[in-house]
Amino acid sequence: MLSARTAIAWLALTTLCGSRASAQVRVDTAIDSGTLVRVRLADSSVVVGRLLTRLVPGATHIELCRYPGRPCFLPPDPARIALPAASAIRIDSAAGTRWRHGLAHGALRGFAVGLAAKYLAESLFPLERPVSLSAILVFVLAGSVSGGLGGTADVIWRGVQ
């Protein structure tokens, strides 16, 4: 059980420092419109979208178009989002994708599938000559392409402060 002195000290500390939910994001540099951003809100939700207006220090609203999704048009468009800047705890901007990572993983998976297909074909069907390694390279290429494309969907986020 907490003593009264400990409880008062804890209450004073949390009042002075504030909570994470009451924290507000501070944008020091302007972010151009069209930039892909991820906004963490005070209610623990996350909104991802492209900025429709330039975000400058002291802005009162953040206007986004949902991502992924279709482009936004006129203001009554349901894909448009207007958030009060006071509700944002953190803003991250896109800093690239992990396509190289996906490419490498896809190549490894393609190589494994190619080897399995080669040994399966040779064991099920008696062939006059063995399956060449170029057949495995087809699987490696297909895996690399699919992995690279999959990696483009994995966005790298960088904090904006």
TIVO-2410 file (N, C-alpha, C; in nm, 3 decimals):
# residues 161
REC num residu      c1      c2      c3 atome chaine
REC   1      M   0.084  -0.118   0.000     N      A
REC   1      M   0.000   0.000   0.000    CA      A
REC   1      M   0.089   0.124   0.000     C      A
REC   2      L   0.053   0.222  -0.078     N      A
REC   2      L   0.130   0.345  -0.088    CA      A
REC   2      L   0.102   0.437   0.031     C      A
REC   3      S   0.205   0.499   0.075     N      A
REC   3      S   0.186   0.598   0.182    CA      A
REC   3      S   0.130   0.726   0.120     C      A
REC   4      A   0.077   0.812   0.203     N      A
REC   4      A   0.020   0.937   0.154    CA      A
REC   4      A   0.127   1.025   0.091     C      A
REC   5      R   0.246   1.025   0.149     N      A
REC   5      R   0.356   1.106   0.094    CA      A
REC   5      R   0.396   1.057  -0.045     C      A
REC   6      T   0.404   0.925  -0.064     N      A
REC   6      T   0.439   0.868  -0.194    CA      A
REC   6      T   0.330   0.898  -0.298     C      A
REC   7      A   0.205   0.888  -0.256     N      A
REC   7      A   0.095   0.915  -0.348    CA      A
REC   7      A   0.094   1.062  -0.392     C      A
REC   8      I   0.121   1.153  -0.298     N      A
REC   8      I   0.124   1.296  -0.332    CA      A
REC   8      I   0.242   1.325  -0.425     C      A
REC   9      A   0.357   1.264  -0.398     N      A
REC   9      A   0.474   1.284  -0.484    CA      A
REC   9      A   0.446   1.230  -0.624     C      A
REC  10      W   0.383   1.114  -0.634     N      A
REC  10      W   0.350   1.055  -0.764    CA      A
REC  10      W   0.251   1.143  -0.840     C      A
REC  11      L   0.151   1.196  -0.770     N      A
REC  11      L   0.053   1.283  -0.832    CA      A
REC  11      L   0.117   1.412  -0.882     C      A
REC  12      A   0.207   1.469  -0.802     N      A
REC  12      A   0.276   1.591  -0.843    CA      A
REC  12      A   0.365   1.567  -0.964     C      A
REC  13      L   0.434   1.454  -0.966     N      A
REC  13      L   0.523   1.420  -1.078    CA      A
REC  13      L   0.445   1.402  -1.207     C      A
REC  14      T   0.334   1.329  -1.202     N      A
REC  14      T   0.255   1.307  -1.324    CA      A
REC  14      T   0.188   1.435  -1.371     C      A
REC  15      T   0.151   1.521  -1.278     N      A
REC  15      T   0.089   1.649  -1.317    CA      A
REC  15      T   0.191   1.740  -1.384     C      A
REC  16      L   0.312   1.746  -1.329     N      A
REC  16      L   0.415   1.832  -1.387    CA      A
REC  16      L   0.465   1.782  -1.521     C      A
REC  17      C   0.485   1.652  -1.532     N      A
REC  17      C   0.541   1.595  -1.655    CA      A
REC  17      C   0.436   1.575  -1.762     C      A
REC  18      G   0.311   1.557  -1.725     N      A
REC  18      G   0.207   1.531  -1.823    CA      A
REC  18      G   0.209   1.385  -1.863     C      A
REC  19      S   0.110   1.345  -1.938     N      A
REC  19      S   0.104   1.207  -1.984    CA      A
REC  19      S   0.134   1.202  -2.131     C      A
REC  20      R   0.154   1.081  -2.180     N      A
REC  20      R   0.182   1.064  -2.322    CA      A
REC  20      R   0.061   1.107  -2.405     C      A
REC  21      A  -0.058   1.083  -2.352     N      A
REC  21      A  -0.179   1.118  -2.427    CA      A
REC  21      A  -0.195   1.268  -2.442     C      A
REC  22      S  -0.143   1.343  -2.347     N      A
REC  22      S  -0.158   1.488  -2.358    CA      A
REC  22      S  -0.041   1.552  -2.433     C      A
REC  23      A   0.057   1.472  -2.469     N      A
REC  23      A   0.172   1.525  -2.543    CA      A
REC  23      A   0.126   1.569  -2.681     C      A
REC  24      Q   0.188   1.672  -2.732     N      A
REC  24      Q   0.151   1.724  -2.863    CA      A
REC  24      Q   0.276   1.724  -2.951     C      A
REC  25      V   0.258   1.690  -3.075     N      A
REC  25      V   0.370   1.687  -3.168    CA      A
REC  25      V   0.413   1.830  -3.199     C      A
REC  26      R   0.542   1.848  -3.213     N      A
REC  26      R   0.595   1.979  -3.249    CA      A
REC  26      R   0.668   1.963  -3.382     C      A
REC  27      V   0.620   2.031  -3.483     N      A
REC  27      V   0.683   2.025  -3.614    CA      A
REC  27      V   0.778   2.142  -3.626     C      A
REC  28      D   0.907   2.113  -3.639     N      A
REC  28      D   1.007   2.219  -3.648    CA      A
REC  28      D   1.032   2.265  -3.791     C      A
REC  29      T   1.013   2.175  -3.886     N      A
REC  29      T   1.035   2.208  -4.026    CA      A
REC  29      T   0.906   2.182  -4.104     C      A
REC  30      A   0.889   2.252  -4.213     N      A
REC  30      A   0.770   2.234  -4.296    CA      A
REC  30      A   0.779   2.102  -4.372     C      A
REC  31      I   0.664   2.038  -4.389     N      A
REC  31      I   0.656   1.915  -4.467    CA      A
REC  31      I   0.568   1.945  -4.588     C      A
REC  32      D   0.618   1.918  -4.707     N      A
REC  32      D   0.546   1.952  -4.830    CA      A
REC  32      D   0.421   1.867  -4.848     C      A
REC  33      S   0.327   1.922  -4.921     N      A
REC  33      S   0.206   1.846  -4.954    CA      A
REC  33      S   0.245   1.732  -5.048     C      A
REC  34      G   0.171   1.625  -5.040     N      A
REC  34      G   0.201   1.507  -5.120    CA      A
REC  34      G   0.292   1.409  -5.049     C      A
REC  35      T   0.350   1.448  -4.936     N      A
REC  35      T   0.437   1.359  -4.861    CA      A
REC  35      T   0.353   1.254  -4.789     C      A
REC  36      L   0.398   1.129  -4.794     N      A
REC  36      L   0.330   1.021  -4.724    CA      A
REC  36      L   0.368   1.030  -4.577     C      A
REC  37      V   0.268   1.041  -4.489     N      A
REC  37      V   0.293   1.054  -4.345    CA      A
REC  37      V   0.209   0.953  -4.268     C      A
REC  38      R   0.259   0.920  -4.149     N      A
REC  38      R   0.185   0.835  -4.054    CA      A
REC  38      R   0.167   0.920  -3.928     C      A
REC  39      V   0.043   0.940  -3.887     N      A
REC  39      V   0.012   1.024  -3.772    CA      A
REC  39      V  -0.042   0.935  -3.660     C      A
REC  40      R   0.025   0.940  -3.545     N      A
REC  40      R  -0.023   0.869  -3.426    CA      A
REC  40      R  -0.104   0.969  -3.345     C      A
REC  41      L  -0.226   0.929  -3.312     N      A
REC  41      L  -0.317   1.020  -3.243    CA      A
REC  41      L  -0.321   0.989  -3.093     C      A
REC  42      A  -0.378   1.082  -3.016     N      A
REC  42      A  -0.384   1.069  -2.870    CA      A
REC  42      A  -0.468   0.949  -2.827     C      A
REC  43      D  -0.564   0.906  -2.909     N      A
REC  43      D  -0.648   0.792  -2.873    CA      A
REC  43      D  -0.587   0.659  -2.917     C      A
REC  44      S  -0.458   0.657  -2.945     N      A
REC  44      S  -0.379   0.538  -2.983    CA      A
REC  44      S  -0.408   0.488  -3.124     C      A
REC  45      S  -0.485   0.561  -3.202     N      A
REC  45      S  -0.509   0.519  -3.340    CA      A
REC  45      S  -0.399   0.577  -3.430     C      A
REC  46      V  -0.385   0.518  -3.547     N      A
REC  46      V  -0.284   0.560  -3.644    CA      A
REC  46      V  -0.354   0.587  -3.776     C      A
REC  47      V  -0.321   0.700  -3.837     N      A
REC  47      V  -0.377   0.738  -3.967    CA      A
REC  47      V  -0.260   0.754  -4.064     C      A
REC  48      V  -0.270   0.689  -4.179     N      A
REC  48      V  -0.166   0.699  -4.282    CA      A
REC  48      V  -0.228   0.765  -4.405     C      A
REC  49      G  -0.158   0.864  -4.459     N      A
REC  49      G  -0.210   0.931  -4.577    CA      A
REC  49      G  -0.109   1.028  -4.636     C      A
REC  50      R  -0.144   1.083  -4.751     N      A
REC  50      R  -0.062   1.184  -4.816    CA      A
REC  50      R  -0.115   1.321  -4.776     C      A
REC  51      L  -0.023   1.411  -4.742     N      A
REC  51      L  -0.064   1.546  -4.703    CA      A
REC  51      L  -0.128   1.618  -4.821     C      A
REC  52      L  -0.241   1.681  -4.797     N      A
REC  52      L  -0.307   1.759  -4.900    CA      A
REC  52      L  -0.265   1.904  -4.896     C      A
REC  53      T  -0.223   1.950  -4.780     N      A
REC  53      T  -0.173   2.086  -4.765    CA      A
REC  53      T  -0.037   2.079  -4.697     C      A
REC  54      R   0.042   2.180  -4.716     N      A
REC  54      R   0.175   2.185  -4.655    CA      A
REC  54      R   0.159   2.195  -4.504     C      A
REC  55      L   0.233   2.114  -4.431     N      A
REC  55      L   0.230   2.116  -4.285    CA      A
REC  55      L   0.344   2.204  -4.237     C      A
REC  56      V   0.309   2.314  -4.175     N      A
REC  56      V   0.409   2.412  -4.129    CA      A
REC  56      V   0.405   2.420  -3.976     C      A
REC  57      P   0.512   2.467  -3.914     N      A
REC  57      P   0.510   2.486  -3.769    CA      A
REC  57      P   0.394   2.577  -3.728     C      A
REC  58      G   0.321   2.536  -3.626     N      A
REC  58      G   0.207   2.615  -3.579    CA      A
REC  58      G   0.078   2.585  -3.651     C      A
REC  59      A   0.074   2.486  -3.739     N      A
REC  59      A  -0.049   2.452  -3.811    CA      A
REC  59      A  -0.154   2.401  -3.713     C      A
REC  60      T  -0.280   2.434  -3.739     N      A
REC  60      T  -0.388   2.390  -3.651    CA      A
REC  60      T  -0.455   2.263  -3.699     C      A
REC  61      H  -0.446   2.233  -3.830     N      A
REC  61      H  -0.508   2.114  -3.887    CA      A
REC  61      H  -0.408   2.038  -3.974     C      A
REC  62      I  -0.428   1.909  -3.982     N      A
REC  62      I  -0.352   1.823  -4.072    CA      A
REC  62      I  -0.452   1.765  -4.170     C      A
REC  63      E  -0.436   1.794  -4.298     N      A
REC  63      E  -0.527   1.742  -4.400    CA      A
REC  63      E  -0.458   1.632  -4.479     C      A
REC  64      L  -0.523   1.515  -4.481     N      A
REC  64      L  -0.466   1.396  -4.545    CA      A
REC  64      L  -0.564   1.335  -4.643     C      A
REC  65      C  -0.507   1.258  -4.735     N      A
REC  65      C  -0.584   1.171  -4.822    CA      A
REC  65      C  -0.542   1.029  -4.785     C      A
REC  66      R  -0.636   0.944  -4.751     N      A
REC  66      R  -0.604   0.808  -4.703    CA      A
REC  66      R  -0.509   0.735  -4.797     C      A
REC  67      Y  -0.418   0.659  -4.737     N      A
REC  67      Y  -0.324   0.579  -4.813    CA      A
REC  67      Y  -0.325   0.439  -4.755     C      A
REC  68      P  -0.327   0.334  -4.828     N      A
REC  68      P  -0.346   0.330  -4.973    CA      A
REC  68      P  -0.493   0.355  -5.007     C      A
REC  69      G  -0.513   0.408  -5.121     N      A
REC  69      G  -0.649   0.438  -5.165    CA      A
REC  69      G  -0.647   0.520  -5.293     C      A
REC  70      R  -0.763   0.555  -5.336     N      A
REC  70      R  -0.774   0.634  -5.458    CA      A
REC  70      R  -0.740   0.779  -5.427     C      A
REC  71      P  -0.708   0.859  -5.527     N      A
REC  71      P  -0.678   1.000  -5.505    CA      A
REC  71      P  -0.800   1.076  -5.451     C      A
REC  72      C  -0.773   1.180  -5.375     N      A
REC  72      C  -0.880   1.264  -5.321    CA      A
REC  72      C  -0.911   1.378  -5.418     C      A
REC  73      F  -1.036   1.418  -5.415     N      A
REC  73      F  -1.078   1.527  -5.501    CA      A
REC  73      F  -1.133   1.641  -5.418     C      A
REC  74      L  -1.253   1.682  -5.439     N      A
REC  74      L  -1.312   1.796  -5.370    CA      A
REC  74      L  -1.335   1.767  -5.222     C      A
REC  75      P  -1.347   1.871  -5.139     N      A
REC  75      P  -1.361   1.852  -4.994    CA      A
REC  75      P  -1.467   1.755  -4.945     C      A
REC  76      P  -1.582   1.736  -5.010     N      A
REC  76      P  -1.674   1.636  -4.953    CA      A
REC  76      P  -1.630   1.492  -4.977     C      A
REC  77      D  -1.513   1.472  -5.036     N      A
REC  77      D  -1.463   1.338  -5.064    CA      A
REC  77      D  -1.443   1.261  -4.933     C      A
REC  78      P  -1.499   1.139  -4.921     N      A
REC  78      P  -1.486   1.063  -4.797    CA      A
REC  78      P  -1.343   1.016  -4.767     C      A
REC  79      A  -1.255   1.016  -4.866     N      A
REC  79      A  -1.117   0.974  -4.843    CA      A
REC  79      A  -1.032   1.085  -4.780     C      A
REC  80      R  -1.084   1.207  -4.779     N      A
REC  80      R  -1.012   1.320  -4.717    CA      A
REC  80      R  -1.029   1.313  -4.567     C      A
REC  81      I  -0.921   1.342  -4.496     N      A
REC  81      I  -0.924   1.342  -4.350    CA      A
REC  81      I  -0.869   1.476  -4.303     C      A
REC  82      A  -0.939   1.541  -4.213     N      A
REC  82      A  -0.890   1.665  -4.150    CA      A
REC  82      A  -0.878   1.637  -4.001     C      A
REC  83      L  -0.756   1.639  -3.952     N      A
REC  83      L  -0.729   1.612  -3.810    CA      A
REC  83      L  -0.685   1.740  -3.741     C      A
REC  84      P  -0.730   1.762  -3.618     N      A
REC  84      P  -0.674   1.875  -3.544    CA      A
REC  84      P  -0.529   1.843  -3.507     C      A
REC  85      A  -0.441   1.936  -3.528     N      A
REC  85      A  -0.299   1.911  -3.500    CA      A
REC  85      A  -0.276   1.881  -3.353     C      A
REC  86      A  -0.364   1.930  -3.266     N      A
REC  86      A  -0.349   1.907  -3.122    CA      A
REC  86      A  -0.367   1.759  -3.086     C      A
REC  87      S  -0.436   1.682  -3.171     N      A
REC  87      S  -0.458   1.541  -3.139    CA      A
REC  87      S  -0.343   1.452  -3.183     C      A
REC  88      A  -0.246   1.506  -3.255     N      A
REC  88      A  -0.132   1.426  -3.304    CA      A
REC  88      A  -0.024   1.417  -3.197     C      A
REC  89      I   0.018   1.293  -3.168     N      A
REC  89      I   0.127   1.270  -3.073    CA      A
REC  89      I   0.260   1.261  -3.148     C      A
REC  90      R   0.257   1.196  -3.264     N      A
REC  90      R   0.380   1.176  -3.340    CA      A
REC  90      R   0.347   1.176  -3.488     C      A
REC  91      I   0.436   1.234  -3.569     N      A
REC  91      I   0.421   1.233  -3.714    CA      A
REC  91      I   0.549   1.175  -3.773     C      A
REC  92      D   0.533   1.074  -3.856     N      A
REC  92      D   0.645   1.012  -3.926    CA      A
REC  92      D   0.625   1.032  -4.075     C      A
REC  93      S   0.735   1.050  -4.149     N      A
REC  93      S   0.724   1.061  -4.294    CA      A
REC  93      S   0.793   0.940  -4.358     C      A
REC  94      A   0.749   0.906  -4.477     N      A
REC  94      A   0.806   0.792  -4.549    CA      A
REC  94      A   0.948   0.824  -4.594     C      A
REC  95      A   1.039   0.730  -4.569     N      A
REC  95      A   1.179   0.751  -4.606    CA      A
REC  95      A   1.226   0.644  -4.703     C      A
REC  96      G   1.135   0.577  -4.771     N      A
REC  96      G   1.172   0.473  -4.868    CA      A
REC  96      G   1.097   0.345  -4.839     C      A
REC  97      T   1.137   0.239  -4.908     N      A
REC  97      T   1.074   0.109  -4.889    CA      A
REC  97      T   1.183   0.003  -4.868     C      A
REC  98      R   1.140  -0.117  -4.835     N      A
REC  98      R   1.232  -0.228  -4.812    CA      A
REC  98      R   1.233  -0.324  -4.932     C      A
REC  99      W   1.241  -0.269  -5.053     N      A
REC  99      W   1.235  -0.354  -5.172    CA      A
REC  99      W   1.358  -0.443  -5.183     C      A
REC 100      R   1.475  -0.397  -5.138     N      A
REC 100      R   1.596  -0.481  -5.146    CA      A
REC 100      R   1.584  -0.601  -5.054     C      A
REC 101      H   1.528  -0.577  -4.937     N      A
REC 101      H   1.507  -0.685  -4.840    CA      A
REC 101      H   1.412  -0.790  -4.900     C      A
REC 102      G   1.302  -0.742  -4.960     N      A
REC 102      G   1.208  -0.833  -5.025    CA      A
REC 102      G   1.269  -0.907  -5.141     C      A
REC 103      L   1.355  -0.839  -5.216     N      A
REC 103      L   1.423  -0.901  -5.330    CA      A
REC 103      L   1.510  -1.017  -5.284     C      A
REC 104      A   1.588  -0.996  -5.178     N      A
REC 104      A   1.677  -1.102  -5.127    CA      A
REC 104      A   1.596  -1.219  -5.072     C      A
REC 105      H   1.492  -1.191  -4.996     N      A
REC 105      H   1.410  -1.300  -4.942    CA      A
REC 105      H   1.338  -1.375  -5.053     C      A
REC 106      G   1.290  -1.302  -5.152     N      A
REC 106      G   1.224  -1.367  -5.265    CA      A
REC 106      G   1.319  -1.457  -5.343     C      A
REC 107      A   1.443  -1.413  -5.360     N      A
REC 107      A   1.542  -1.494  -5.431    CA      A
REC 107      A   1.570  -1.623  -5.353     C      A
REC 108      L   1.582  -1.613  -5.222     N      A
REC 108      L   1.606  -1.733  -5.141    CA      A
REC 108      L   1.488  -1.828  -5.147     C      A
REC 109      R   1.366  -1.775  -5.137     N      A
REC 109      R   1.248  -1.861  -5.148    CA      A
REC 109      R   1.239  -1.923  -5.287     C      A
REC 110      G   1.269  -1.844  -5.390     N      A
REC 110      G   1.266  -1.896  -5.527    CA      A
REC 110      G   1.368  -2.006  -5.548     C      A
REC 111      F   1.487  -1.990  -5.489     N      A
REC 111      F   1.591  -2.093  -5.500    CA      A
REC 111      F   1.545  -2.223  -5.432     C      A
REC 112      A   1.484  -2.210  -5.314     N      A
REC 112      A   1.435  -2.329  -5.243    CA      A
REC 112      A   1.324  -2.398  -5.321     C      A
REC 113      V   1.232  -2.320  -5.375     N      A
REC 113      V   1.123  -2.380  -5.454    CA      A
REC 113      V   1.178  -2.441  -5.582     C      A
REC 114      G   1.276  -2.376  -5.645     N      A
REC 114      G   1.337  -2.429  -5.766    CA      A
REC 114      G   1.407  -2.562  -5.742     C      A
REC 115      L   1.482  -2.570  -5.632     N      A
REC 115      L   1.548  -2.698  -5.598    CA      A
REC 115      L   1.445  -2.807  -5.572     C      A
REC 116      A   1.341  -2.773  -5.496     N      A
REC 116      A   1.238  -2.872  -5.467    CA      A
REC 116      A   1.170  -2.918  -5.596     C      A
REC 117      A   1.141  -2.826  -5.686     N      A
REC 117      A   1.077  -2.862  -5.813    CA      A
REC 117      A   1.170  -2.949  -5.898     C      A
REC 118      K   1.300  -2.918  -5.896     N      A
REC 118      K   1.397  -2.996  -5.973    CA      A
REC 118      K   1.402  -3.141  -5.923     C      A
REC 119      Y   1.414  -3.157  -5.792     N      A
REC 119      Y   1.423  -3.293  -5.738    CA      A
REC 119      Y   1.292  -3.368  -5.747     C      A
REC 120      L   1.181  -3.296  -5.736     N      A
REC 120      L   1.050  -3.360  -5.752    CA      A
REC 120      L   1.031  -3.407  -5.896     C      A
REC 121      A   1.068  -3.322  -5.992     N      A
REC 121      A   1.053  -3.360  -6.133    CA      A
REC 121      A   1.142  -3.479  -6.167     C      A
REC 122      E   1.265  -3.479  -6.116     N      A
REC 122      E   1.357  -3.589  -6.147    CA      A
REC 122      E   1.315  -3.718  -6.079     C      A
REC 123      S   1.251  -3.711  -5.962     N      A
REC 123      S   1.212  -3.834  -5.894    CA      A
REC 123      S   1.080  -3.890  -5.946     C      A
REC 124      L   0.989  -3.805  -5.991     N      A
REC 124      L   0.859  -3.854  -6.039    CA      A
REC 124      L   0.863  -3.897  -6.186     C      A
REC 125      F   0.940  -3.827  -6.264     N      A
REC 125      F   0.944  -3.855  -6.407    CA      A
REC 125      F   1.085  -3.895  -6.446     C      A
REC 126      P   1.103  -4.014  -6.494     N      A
REC 126      P   1.237  -4.053  -6.539    CA      A
REC 126      P   1.274  -3.972  -6.665     C      A
REC 127      L   1.379  -3.896  -6.654     N      A
REC 127      L   1.421  -3.810  -6.763    CA      A
REC 127      L   1.551  -3.863  -6.823     C      A
REC 128      E   1.568  -3.843  -6.952     N      A
REC 128      E   1.691  -3.886  -7.017    CA      A
REC 128      E   1.809  -3.801  -6.971     C      A
REC 129      R   1.783  -3.674  -6.944     N      A
REC 129      R   1.889  -3.589  -6.893    CA      A
REC 129      R   1.833  -3.511  -6.774     C      A
REC 130      P   1.916  -3.478  -6.677     N      A
REC 130      P   1.866  -3.409  -6.557    CA      A
REC 130      P   1.822  -3.266  -6.588     C      A
REC 131      V   1.740  -3.214  -6.500     N      A
REC 131      V   1.694  -3.076  -6.513    CA      A
REC 131      V   1.813  -2.983  -6.493     C      A
REC 132      S   1.825  -2.886  -6.581     N      A
REC 132      S   1.940  -2.797  -6.573    CA      A
REC 132      S   1.922  -2.692  -6.463     C      A
REC 133      L   2.031  -2.629  -6.426     N      A
REC 133      L   2.026  -2.525  -6.325    CA      A
REC 133      L   1.954  -2.400  -6.376     C      A
REC 134      S   1.943  -2.387  -6.507     N      A
REC 134      S   1.871  -2.270  -6.559    CA      A
REC 134      S   1.724  -2.276  -6.521     C      A
REC 135      A   1.670  -2.396  -6.501     N      A
REC 135      A   1.532  -2.407  -6.456    CA      A
REC 135      A   1.517  -2.352  -6.314     C      A
REC 136      I   1.619  -2.374  -6.232     N      A
REC 136      I   1.617  -2.321  -6.096    CA      A
REC 136      I   1.627  -2.168  -6.100     C      A
REC 137      L   1.706  -2.116  -6.194     N      A
REC 137      L   1.721  -1.972  -6.204    CA      A
REC 137      L   1.589  -1.903  -6.241     C      A
REC 138      V   1.502  -1.973  -6.311     N      A
REC 138      V   1.370  -1.917  -6.342    CA      A
REC 138      V   1.292  -1.896  -6.213     C      A
REC 139      F   1.299  -1.993  -6.122     N      A
REC 139      F   1.231  -1.979  -5.993    CA      A
REC 139      F   1.295  -1.868  -5.910     C      A
REC 140      V   1.429  -1.857  -5.915     N      A
REC 140      V   1.497  -1.751  -5.841    CA      A
REC 140      V   1.454  -1.615  -5.895     C      A
REC 141      L   1.446  -1.601  -6.025     N      A
REC 141      L   1.404  -1.475  -6.085    CA      A
REC 141      L   1.260  -1.441  -6.047     C      A
REC 142      A   1.171  -1.541  -6.056     N      A
REC 142      A   1.031  -1.517  -6.021    CA      A
REC 142      A   1.018  -1.479  -5.873     C      A
REC 143      G   1.093  -1.547  -5.786     N      A
REC 143      G   1.089  -1.514  -5.643    CA      A
REC 143      G   1.145  -1.377  -5.616     C      A
REC 144      S   1.251  -1.340  -5.688     N      A
REC 144      S   1.311  -1.207  -5.668    CA      A
REC 144      S   1.214  -1.097  -5.708     C      A
REC 145      V   1.148  -1.114  -5.820     N      A
REC 145      V   1.054  -1.012  -5.867    CA      A
REC 145      V   0.937  -1.000  -5.770     C      A
REC 146      S   0.880  -1.113  -5.730     N      A
REC 146      S   0.766  -1.107  -5.639    CA      A
REC 146      S   0.808  -1.052  -5.503     C      A
REC 147      G   0.925  -1.089  -5.455     N      A
REC 147      G   0.973  -1.036  -5.327    CA      A
REC 147      G   1.004  -0.888  -5.333     C      A
REC 148      G   1.064  -0.844  -5.443     N      A
REC 148      G   1.093  -0.702  -5.459    CA      A
REC 148      G   0.966  -0.619  -5.465     C      A
REC 149      L   0.866  -0.669  -5.536     N      A
REC 149      L   0.739  -0.598  -5.542    CA      A
REC 149      L   0.670  -0.597  -5.407     C      A
REC 150      G   0.678  -0.709  -5.335     N      A
REC 150      G   0.620  -0.714  -5.201    CA      A
REC 150      G   0.692  -0.621  -5.105     C      A
REC 151      G   0.822  -0.607  -5.121     N      A
REC 151      G   0.900  -0.519  -5.034    CA      A
REC 151      G   0.870  -0.373  -5.056     C      A
REC 152      T   0.818  -0.336  -5.173     N      A
REC 152      T   0.784  -0.196  -5.196    CA      A
REC 152      T   0.665  -0.152  -5.113     C      A
REC 153      A   0.585  -0.247  -5.066     N      A
REC 153      A   0.470  -0.213  -4.983    CA      A
REC 153      A   0.511  -0.191  -4.837     C      A
REC 154      D   0.632  -0.230  -4.801     N      A
REC 154      D   0.681  -0.214  -4.665    CA      A
REC 154      D   0.756  -0.082  -4.655     C      A
REC 155      V   0.692   0.019  -4.598     N      A
REC 155      V   0.746   0.155  -4.593    CA      A
REC 155      V   0.839   0.171  -4.474     C      A
REC 156      I   0.949   0.243  -4.495     N      A
REC 156      I   1.040   0.281  -4.387    CA      A
REC 156      I   0.996   0.419  -4.338     C      A
REC 157      W   0.969   0.431  -4.207     N      A
REC 157      W   0.921   0.556  -4.151    CA      A
REC 157      W   1.032   0.630  -4.077     C      A
REC 158      R   1.036   0.761  -4.091     N      A
REC 158      R   1.132   0.846  -4.023    CA      A
REC 158      R   1.055   0.951  -3.944     C      A
REC 159      G   1.088   0.966  -3.818     N      A
REC 159      G   1.019   1.063  -3.733    CA      A
REC 159      G   1.043   1.205  -3.778     C      A
REC 160      V   0.942   1.289  -3.769     N      A
REC 160      V   0.953   1.430  -3.805    CA      A
REC 160      V   0.951   1.509  -3.676     C      A
REC 161      Q   1.059   1.576  -3.645     N      A
REC 161      Q   1.068   1.657  -3.523    CA      A
REC 161      Q   1.151   1.778  -3.549     C      A
***
